Every structure is written in structure tokens, then in C-alpha cells.
Amino acid sequence: MDDDGNILVAFHLAGDDVGVRDAPLTVSLVALWHDGCMLLVFNRQRGCWELPGGMIDPGETPRQAAIRELREESGYTVDDLTFAGFARFALGPEQRAEYAAIYAGRATPGNAFAPNDEITAIAWWNGASPLAGRVQPLDVCLGQLAQAALH
């Protein structure tokens, strides 16, 4: 559970996203890894570090959304993302169900990130070093679960 009462209800590992198109997925998230560090982005509106990702646009596959959101939010272009699985959340006070596709990949730090209206910074986080600001615990959990898909 996070500070806003959102709950990660389940994470279903998968090795292939074929058939996921029929699931009620509304969001794609990306866990990008390098040498034991996970890429996090600082969301200006939510005021926290989280996985890059966002809403799946009409006509877009979850994979296309993951690639697009990763590029828009972090500047990284990674086309060979691995589908790690999907997560089910209970969000907000009404505990509405939401489903997210989770992708994992590897990248080397050093791209040219430029802050934008949504994301003010990126960080390669080792899970222990302090970051300036709150870290979204549900995203960290998902990132760690998704990392298993890379092995």
C-alpha cells in the first residue's frame, strides 16, 4: 500500500504479451535496469519518483504505449522490452480496479534527458541511496518483480 491508499493487489508473471490485448489494461509501465539500478522518473504532479509509464492511447498496444511513454518521460528509446506481466491495483478511496502492463528492459545510463511538463528528473536508483523526494513503493515493488523477466 502507498501513502494514498493505493494497493498492488496482484502481479501475474508472463513471458509473452500475446493475448494480453483482451485484458482490461489501461496503463503500461517500464522497469529499465542497469547494473542493479532501476530507472525512476520524478513526476512533477504527484511529487514522487516512479517507473516511467502512462495511459495506453486508443489504437495503441500496451507495448507501443510502454515504448512511447519511456521515450517521452526519460528520453530513452528501448524497442526490445520484455513483457514481464501485468499488475492489478485497487486505487483511491473507492478502490477502483486498474490493470497495468509491466515491461522490463536494460539500458546504459547517459542519454540526454530534458525536463518537461510532467517529468522534472530521472535517476538510476540502487534501492538504498536516498533520493530527494518520495519514492512510489508500488512502482519499486513492480520494478523488482519485473526484473526477474530479464534473467
PyMOL commands that place a pseudoatom at each C-alpha (Angstrom):
pseudoatom trace, name=CA, resn=MET, resi=1, chain=A, elem=C, hetatm=0, pos=[0.000, 0.000, 0.000]
pseudoatom trace, name=CA, resn=ASP, resi=2, chain=A, elem=C, hetatm=0, pos=[1.216, 3.529, -0.699]
pseudoatom trace, name=CA, resn=ASP, resi=3, chain=A, elem=C, hetatm=0, pos=[0.571, 6.816, 1.135]
pseudoatom trace, name=CA, resn=ASP, resi=4, chain=A, elem=C, hetatm=0, pos=[-2.537, 7.464, -0.983]
pseudoatom trace, name=CA, resn=GLY, resi=5, chain=A, elem=C, hetatm=0, pos=[-4.207, 4.149, -0.078]
pseudoatom trace, name=CA, resn=ASN, resi=6, chain=A, elem=C, hetatm=0, pos=[-3.463, 2.531, -3.456]
pseudoatom trace, name=CA, resn=ILE, resi=7, chain=A, elem=C, hetatm=0, pos=[-2.848, -1.201, -3.227]
pseudoatom trace, name=CA, resn=LEU, resi=8, chain=A, elem=C, hetatm=0, pos=[-0.983, -3.592, -5.514]
pseudoatom trace, name=CA, resn=VAL, resi=9, chain=A, elem=C, hetatm=0, pos=[-3.433, -6.491, -5.387]
pseudoatom trace, name=CA, resn=ALA, resi=10, chain=A, elem=C, hetatm=0, pos=[-1.676, -8.935, -7.727]
pseudoatom trace, name=CA, resn=PHE, resi=11, chain=A, elem=C, hetatm=0, pos=[1.179, -9.324, -10.164]
pseudoatom trace, name=CA, resn=HIS, resi=12, chain=A, elem=C, hetatm=0, pos=[0.939, -12.037, -12.812]
pseudoatom trace, name=CA, resn=LEU, resi=13, chain=A, elem=C, hetatm=0, pos=[4.237, -13.042, -14.418]
pseudoatom trace, name=CA, resn=ALA, resi=14, chain=A, elem=C, hetatm=0, pos=[4.134, -13.708, -18.123]
pseudoatom trace, name=CA, resn=GLY, resi=15, chain=A, elem=C, hetatm=0, pos=[6.673, -14.383, -20.815]
pseudoatom trace, name=CA, resn=ASP, resi=16, chain=A, elem=C, hetatm=0, pos=[4.661, -13.243, -23.799]
pseudoatom trace, name=CA, resn=ASP, resi=17, chain=A, elem=C, hetatm=0, pos=[2.136, -10.452, -24.245]
pseudoatom trace, name=CA, resn=VAL, resi=18, chain=A, elem=C, hetatm=0, pos=[0.126, -12.331, -26.873]
pseudoatom trace, name=CA, resn=GLY, resi=19, chain=A, elem=C, hetatm=0, pos=[-3.444, -12.469, -25.597]
pseudoatom trace, name=CA, resn=VAL, resi=20, chain=A, elem=C, hetatm=0, pos=[-2.933, -9.536, -23.249]
pseudoatom trace, name=CA, resn=ARG, resi=21, chain=A, elem=C, hetatm=0, pos=[-4.741, -7.375, -25.787]
pseudoatom trace, name=CA, resn=ASP, resi=22, chain=A, elem=C, hetatm=0, pos=[-8.010, -8.784, -24.434]
pseudoatom trace, name=CA, resn=ALA, resi=23, chain=A, elem=C, hetatm=0, pos=[-7.203, -7.880, -20.820]
pseudoatom trace, name=CA, resn=PRO, resi=24, chain=A, elem=C, hetatm=0, pos=[-8.596, -4.590, -19.456]
pseudoatom trace, name=CA, resn=LEU, resi=25, chain=A, elem=C, hetatm=0, pos=[-5.175, -2.900, -19.487]
pseudoatom trace, name=CA, resn=THR, resi=26, chain=A, elem=C, hetatm=0, pos=[-5.234, 0.891, -19.255]
pseudoatom trace, name=CA, resn=VAL, resi=27, chain=A, elem=C, hetatm=0, pos=[-1.595, 1.659, -18.341]
pseudoatom trace, name=CA, resn=SER, resi=28, chain=A, elem=C, hetatm=0, pos=[1.892, 0.488, -19.360]
pseudoatom trace, name=CA, resn=LEU, resi=29, chain=A, elem=C, hetatm=0, pos=[4.897, 0.813, -17.040]
pseudoatom trace, name=CA, resn=VAL, resi=30, chain=A, elem=C, hetatm=0, pos=[8.582, 0.170, -17.762]
pseudoatom trace, name=CA, resn=ALA, resi=31, chain=A, elem=C, hetatm=0, pos=[11.228, -1.147, -15.366]
pseudoatom trace, name=CA, resn=LEU, resi=32, chain=A, elem=C, hetatm=0, pos=[14.533, -0.290, -17.015]
pseudoatom trace, name=CA, resn=TRP, resi=33, chain=A, elem=C, hetatm=0, pos=[17.674, -1.729, -15.376]
pseudoatom trace, name=CA, resn=HIS, resi=34, chain=A, elem=C, hetatm=0, pos=[21.442, -1.217, -15.489]
pseudoatom trace, name=CA, resn=ASP, resi=35, chain=A, elem=C, hetatm=0, pos=[23.966, -2.834, -13.110]
pseudoatom trace, name=CA, resn=GLY, resi=36, chain=A, elem=C, hetatm=0, pos=[21.430, -3.375, -10.328]
pseudoatom trace, name=CA, resn=CYS, resi=37, chain=A, elem=C, hetatm=0, pos=[19.953, 0.116, -10.628]
pseudoatom trace, name=CA, resn=MET, resi=38, chain=A, elem=C, hetatm=0, pos=[16.415, 0.866, -11.752]
pseudoatom trace, name=CA, resn=LEU, resi=39, chain=A, elem=C, hetatm=0, pos=[15.440, 3.946, -13.756]
pseudoatom trace, name=CA, resn=LEU, resi=40, chain=A, elem=C, hetatm=0, pos=[12.957, 6.177, -11.936]
pseudoatom trace, name=CA, resn=VAL, resi=41, chain=A, elem=C, hetatm=0, pos=[11.400, 9.435, -13.111]
pseudoatom trace, name=CA, resn=PHE, resi=42, chain=A, elem=C, hetatm=0, pos=[10.244, 12.273, -10.852]
pseudoatom trace, name=CA, resn=ASN, resi=43, chain=A, elem=C, hetatm=0, pos=[6.601, 13.080, -11.611]
pseudoatom trace, name=CA, resn=ARG, resi=44, chain=A, elem=C, hetatm=0, pos=[6.023, 16.791, -11.065]
pseudoatom trace, name=CA, resn=GLN, resi=45, chain=A, elem=C, hetatm=0, pos=[2.264, 16.493, -10.372]
pseudoatom trace, name=CA, resn=ARG, resi=46, chain=A, elem=C, hetatm=0, pos=[2.449, 13.523, -7.969]
pseudoatom trace, name=CA, resn=GLY, resi=47, chain=A, elem=C, hetatm=0, pos=[5.674, 14.763, -6.381]
pseudoatom trace, name=CA, resn=CYS, resi=48, chain=A, elem=C, hetatm=0, pos=[7.334, 11.353, -6.329]
pseudoatom trace, name=CA, resn=TRP, resi=49, chain=A, elem=C, hetatm=0, pos=[9.808, 9.033, -8.019]
pseudoatom trace, name=CA, resn=GLU, resi=50, chain=A, elem=C, hetatm=0, pos=[8.110, 6.323, -10.071]
pseudoatom trace, name=CA, resn=LEU, resi=51, chain=A, elem=C, hetatm=0, pos=[8.525, 3.992, -13.029]
pseudoatom trace, name=CA, resn=PRO, resi=52, chain=A, elem=C, hetatm=0, pos=[8.188, 5.631, -16.434]
pseudoatom trace, name=CA, resn=GLY, resi=53, chain=A, elem=C, hetatm=0, pos=[4.841, 4.873, -17.994]
pseudoatom trace, name=CA, resn=GLY, resi=54, chain=A, elem=C, hetatm=0, pos=[1.313, 6.037, -18.522]
pseudoatom trace, name=CA, resn=MET, resi=55, chain=A, elem=C, hetatm=0, pos=[-2.014, 5.622, -20.227]
pseudoatom trace, name=CA, resn=ILE, resi=56, chain=A, elem=C, hetatm=0, pos=[-2.440, 3.418, -23.279]
pseudoatom trace, name=CA, resn=ASP, resi=57, chain=A, elem=C, hetatm=0, pos=[-3.826, 5.616, -26.065]
pseudoatom trace, name=CA, resn=PRO, resi=58, chain=A, elem=C, hetatm=0, pos=[-6.752, 4.438, -28.241]
pseudoatom trace, name=CA, resn=GLY, resi=59, chain=A, elem=C, hetatm=0, pos=[-5.472, 2.172, -31.018]
pseudoatom trace, name=CA, resn=GLU, resi=60, chain=A, elem=C, hetatm=0, pos=[-2.155, 1.659, -29.252]
pseudoatom trace, name=CA, resn=THR, resi=61, chain=A, elem=C, hetatm=0, pos=[-0.898, -1.687, -27.937]
pseudoatom trace, name=CA, resn=PRO, resi=62, chain=A, elem=C, hetatm=0, pos=[0.447, -1.891, -24.376]
pseudoatom trace, name=CA, resn=ARG, resi=63, chain=A, elem=C, hetatm=0, pos=[3.959, -2.407, -25.833]
pseudoatom trace, name=CA, resn=GLN, resi=64, chain=A, elem=C, hetatm=0, pos=[3.662, 0.672, -28.069]
pseudoatom trace, name=CA, resn=ALA, resi=65, chain=A, elem=C, hetatm=0, pos=[2.487, 2.704, -25.065]
pseudoatom trace, name=CA, resn=ALA, resi=66, chain=A, elem=C, hetatm=0, pos=[5.425, 1.462, -22.967]
pseudoatom trace, name=CA, resn=ILE, resi=67, chain=A, elem=C, hetatm=0, pos=[7.969, 2.418, -25.646]
pseudoatom trace, name=CA, resn=ARG, resi=68, chain=A, elem=C, hetatm=0, pos=[6.317, 5.815, -26.221]
pseudoatom trace, name=CA, resn=GLU, resi=69, chain=A, elem=C, hetatm=0, pos=[5.961, 6.666, -22.520]
pseudoatom trace, name=CA, resn=LEU, resi=70, chain=A, elem=C, hetatm=0, pos=[9.545, 5.620, -21.770]
pseudoatom trace, name=CA, resn=ARG, resi=71, chain=A, elem=C, hetatm=0, pos=[10.817, 7.899, -24.550]
pseudoatom trace, name=CA, resn=GLU, resi=72, chain=A, elem=C, hetatm=0, pos=[8.547, 10.825, -23.586]
pseudoatom trace, name=CA, resn=GLU, resi=73, chain=A, elem=C, hetatm=0, pos=[9.321, 10.656, -19.871]
pseudoatom trace, name=CA, resn=SER, resi=74, chain=A, elem=C, hetatm=0, pos=[13.005, 9.708, -19.803]
pseudoatom trace, name=CA, resn=GLY, resi=75, chain=A, elem=C, hetatm=0, pos=[14.437, 10.236, -23.281]
pseudoatom trace, name=CA, resn=TYR, resi=76, chain=A, elem=C, hetatm=0, pos=[15.348, 6.542, -23.555]
pseudoatom trace, name=CA, resn=THR, resi=77, chain=A, elem=C, hetatm=0, pos=[14.365, 4.590, -26.657]
pseudoatom trace, name=CA, resn=VAL, resi=78, chain=A, elem=C, hetatm=0, pos=[14.336, 0.863, -25.977]
pseudoatom trace, name=CA, resn=ASP, resi=79, chain=A, elem=C, hetatm=0, pos=[12.475, -1.197, -28.562]
pseudoatom trace, name=CA, resn=ASP, resi=80, chain=A, elem=C, hetatm=0, pos=[13.311, -4.665, -27.189]
pseudoatom trace, name=CA, resn=LEU, resi=81, chain=A, elem=C, hetatm=0, pos=[11.345, -4.506, -23.955]
pseudoatom trace, name=CA, resn=THR, resi=82, chain=A, elem=C, hetatm=0, pos=[10.366, -7.803, -22.345]
pseudoatom trace, name=CA, resn=PHE, resi=83, chain=A, elem=C, hetatm=0, pos=[6.762, -8.255, -21.249]
pseudoatom trace, name=CA, resn=ALA, resi=84, chain=A, elem=C, hetatm=0, pos=[7.129, -9.112, -17.551]
pseudoatom trace, name=CA, resn=GLY, resi=85, chain=A, elem=C, hetatm=0, pos=[3.447, -9.462, -16.688]
pseudoatom trace, name=CA, resn=PHE, resi=86, chain=A, elem=C, hetatm=0, pos=[0.518, -7.427, -15.567]
pseudoatom trace, name=CA, resn=ALA, resi=87, chain=A, elem=C, hetatm=0, pos=[-0.495, -5.897, -12.285]
pseudoatom trace, name=CA, resn=ARG, resi=88, chain=A, elem=C, hetatm=0, pos=[-3.882, -5.341, -10.708]
pseudoatom trace, name=CA, resn=PHE, resi=89, chain=A, elem=C, hetatm=0, pos=[-4.329, -2.317, -8.457]
pseudoatom trace, name=CA, resn=ALA, resi=90, chain=A, elem=C, hetatm=0, pos=[-7.071, -1.065, -6.155]
pseudoatom trace, name=CA, resn=LEU, resi=91, chain=A, elem=C, hetatm=0, pos=[-6.816, 2.722, -6.464]
pseudoatom trace, name=CA, resn=GLY, resi=92, chain=A, elem=C, hetatm=0, pos=[-8.084, 5.635, -4.437]
pseudoatom trace, name=CA, resn=PRO, resi=93, chain=A, elem=C, hetatm=0, pos=[-10.658, 5.727, -1.667]
pseudoatom trace, name=CA, resn=GLU, resi=94, chain=A, elem=C, hetatm=0, pos=[-13.173, 3.895, -3.876]
pseudoatom trace, name=CA, resn=GLN, resi=95, chain=A, elem=C, hetatm=0, pos=[-10.562, 1.133, -4.509]
pseudoatom trace, name=CA, resn=ARG, resi=96, chain=A, elem=C, hetatm=0, pos=[-11.340, 1.046, -8.248]
pseudoatom trace, name=CA, resn=ALA, resi=97, chain=A, elem=C, hetatm=0, pos=[-9.615, -1.767, -10.138]
pseudoatom trace, name=CA, resn=GLU, resi=98, chain=A, elem=C, hetatm=0, pos=[-6.976, -0.849, -12.692]
pseudoatom trace, name=CA, resn=TYR, resi=99, chain=A, elem=C, hetatm=0, pos=[-4.715, -3.134, -14.718]
pseudoatom trace, name=CA, resn=ALA, resi=100, chain=A, elem=C, hetatm=0, pos=[-1.226, -2.271, -15.951]
pseudoatom trace, name=CA, resn=ALA, resi=101, chain=A, elem=C, hetatm=0, pos=[1.102, -3.996, -18.393]
pseudoatom trace, name=CA, resn=ILE, resi=102, chain=A, elem=C, hetatm=0, pos=[4.622, -4.174, -16.960]
pseudoatom trace, name=CA, resn=TYR, resi=103, chain=A, elem=C, hetatm=0, pos=[7.664, -4.284, -19.246]
pseudoatom trace, name=CA, resn=ALA, resi=104, chain=A, elem=C, hetatm=0, pos=[11.332, -4.709, -18.371]
pseudoatom trace, name=CA, resn=GLY, resi=105, chain=A, elem=C, hetatm=0, pos=[14.489, -3.831, -20.238]
pseudoatom trace, name=CA, resn=ARG, resi=106, chain=A, elem=C, hetatm=0, pos=[18.130, -2.869, -19.990]
pseudoatom trace, name=CA, resn=ALA, resi=107, chain=A, elem=C, hetatm=0, pos=[19.815, 0.380, -20.921]
pseudoatom trace, name=CA, resn=THR, resi=108, chain=A, elem=C, hetatm=0, pos=[23.044, 2.208, -20.284]
pseudoatom trace, name=CA, resn=PRO, resi=109, chain=A, elem=C, hetatm=0, pos=[22.835, 5.500, -18.381]
pseudoatom trace, name=CA, resn=GLY, resi=110, chain=A, elem=C, hetatm=0, pos=[23.837, 8.617, -20.223]
pseudoatom trace, name=CA, resn=ASN, resi=111, chain=A, elem=C, hetatm=0, pos=[21.030, 9.707, -22.511]
pseudoatom trace, name=CA, resn=ALA, resi=112, chain=A, elem=C, hetatm=0, pos=[20.186, 13.365, -22.994]
pseudoatom trace, name=CA, resn=PHE, resi=113, chain=A, elem=C, hetatm=0, pos=[17.247, 13.875, -20.625]
pseudoatom trace, name=CA, resn=ALA, resi=114, chain=A, elem=C, hetatm=0, pos=[15.371, 17.163, -20.818]
pseudoatom trace, name=CA, resn=PRO, resi=115, chain=A, elem=C, hetatm=0, pos=[12.815, 18.060, -18.116]
pseudoatom trace, name=CA, resn=ASN, resi=116, chain=A, elem=C, hetatm=0, pos=[9.275, 18.518, -19.411]
pseudoatom trace, name=CA, resn=ASP, resi=117, chain=A, elem=C, hetatm=0, pos=[5.816, 19.459, -18.124]
pseudoatom trace, name=CA, resn=GLU, resi=118, chain=A, elem=C, hetatm=0, pos=[5.375, 16.056, -16.475]
pseudoatom trace, name=CA, resn=ILE, resi=119, chain=A, elem=C, hetatm=0, pos=[8.842, 14.802, -15.516]
pseudoatom trace, name=CA, resn=THR, resi=120, chain=A, elem=C, hetatm=0, pos=[11.448, 17.010, -13.825]
pseudoatom trace, name=CA, resn=ALA, resi=121, chain=A, elem=C, hetatm=0, pos=[14.294, 14.497, -13.342]
pseudoatom trace, name=CA, resn=ILE, resi=122, chain=A, elem=C, hetatm=0, pos=[15.429, 10.915, -13.847]
pseudoatom trace, name=CA, resn=ALA, resi=123, chain=A, elem=C, hetatm=0, pos=[17.636, 8.759, -11.618]
pseudoatom trace, name=CA, resn=TRP, resi=124, chain=A, elem=C, hetatm=0, pos=[19.252, 5.344, -11.762]
pseudoatom trace, name=CA, resn=TRP, resi=125, chain=A, elem=C, hetatm=0, pos=[18.418, 4.120, -8.260]
pseudoatom trace, name=CA, resn=ASN, resi=126, chain=A, elem=C, hetatm=0, pos=[20.066, 1.238, -6.416]
pseudoatom trace, name=CA, resn=GLY, resi=127, chain=A, elem=C, hetatm=0, pos=[17.214, 0.882, -3.922]
pseudoatom trace, name=CA, resn=ALA, resi=128, chain=A, elem=C, hetatm=0, pos=[19.206, 2.186, -0.981]
pseudoatom trace, name=CA, resn=SER, resi=129, chain=A, elem=C, hetatm=0, pos=[20.633, 5.613, -1.795]
pseudoatom trace, name=CA, resn=PRO, resi=130, chain=A, elem=C, hetatm=0, pos=[18.412, 8.482, -0.698]
pseudoatom trace, name=CA, resn=LEU, resi=131, chain=A, elem=C, hetatm=0, pos=[16.559, 10.389, -3.392]
pseudoatom trace, name=CA, resn=ALA, resi=132, chain=A, elem=C, hetatm=0, pos=[15.294, 13.954, -2.974]
pseudoatom trace, name=CA, resn=GLY, resi=133, chain=A, elem=C, hetatm=0, pos=[11.573, 13.315, -2.655]
pseudoatom trace, name=CA, resn=ARG, resi=134, chain=A, elem=C, hetatm=0, pos=[9.187, 10.460, -2.031]
pseudoatom trace, name=CA, resn=VAL, resi=135, chain=A, elem=C, hetatm=0, pos=[9.639, 7.129, -3.850]
pseudoatom trace, name=CA, resn=GLN, resi=136, chain=A, elem=C, hetatm=0, pos=[6.454, 5.349, -5.003]
pseudoatom trace, name=CA, resn=PRO, resi=137, chain=A, elem=C, hetatm=0, pos=[6.642, 1.966, -3.176]
pseudoatom trace, name=CA, resn=LEU, resi=138, chain=A, elem=C, hetatm=0, pos=[4.227, 0.166, -5.519]
pseudoatom trace, name=CA, resn=ASP, resi=139, chain=A, elem=C, hetatm=0, pos=[6.372, 1.056, -8.536]
pseudoatom trace, name=CA, resn=VAL, resi=140, chain=A, elem=C, hetatm=0, pos=[9.547, -0.071, -6.772]
pseudoatom trace, name=CA, resn=CYS, resi=141, chain=A, elem=C, hetatm=0, pos=[7.892, -3.407, -5.975]
pseudoatom trace, name=CA, resn=LEU, resi=142, chain=A, elem=C, hetatm=0, pos=[6.762, -3.812, -9.596]
pseudoatom trace, name=CA, resn=GLY, resi=143, chain=A, elem=C, hetatm=0, pos=[10.203, -2.901, -10.890]
pseudoatom trace, name=CA, resn=GLN, resi=144, chain=A, elem=C, hetatm=0, pos=[11.806, -5.557, -8.729]
pseudoatom trace, name=CA, resn=LEU, resi=145, chain=A, elem=C, hetatm=0, pos=[9.245, -8.168, -9.799]
pseudoatom trace, name=CA, resn=ALA, resi=146, chain=A, elem=C, hetatm=0, pos=[9.727, -7.246, -13.460]
pseudoatom trace, name=CA, resn=GLN, resi=147, chain=A, elem=C, hetatm=0, pos=[13.494, -7.609, -13.174]
pseudoatom trace, name=CA, resn=ALA, resi=148, chain=A, elem=C, hetatm=0, pos=[13.011, -11.386, -12.939]
pseudoatom trace, name=CA, resn=ALA, resi=149, chain=A, elem=C, hetatm=0, pos=[11.808, -11.373, -16.560]
pseudoatom trace, name=CA, resn=LEU, resi=150, chain=A, elem=C, hetatm=0, pos=[15.285, -10.242, -17.663]
pseudoatom trace, name=CA, resn=HIS, resi=151, chain=A, elem=C, hetatm=0, pos=[17.066, -13.311, -16.301]
for i in range(1, 151): cmd.bond("trace and resi %d" % i, "trace and resi %d" % (i + 1))
show_as sticks, trace
zoom trace
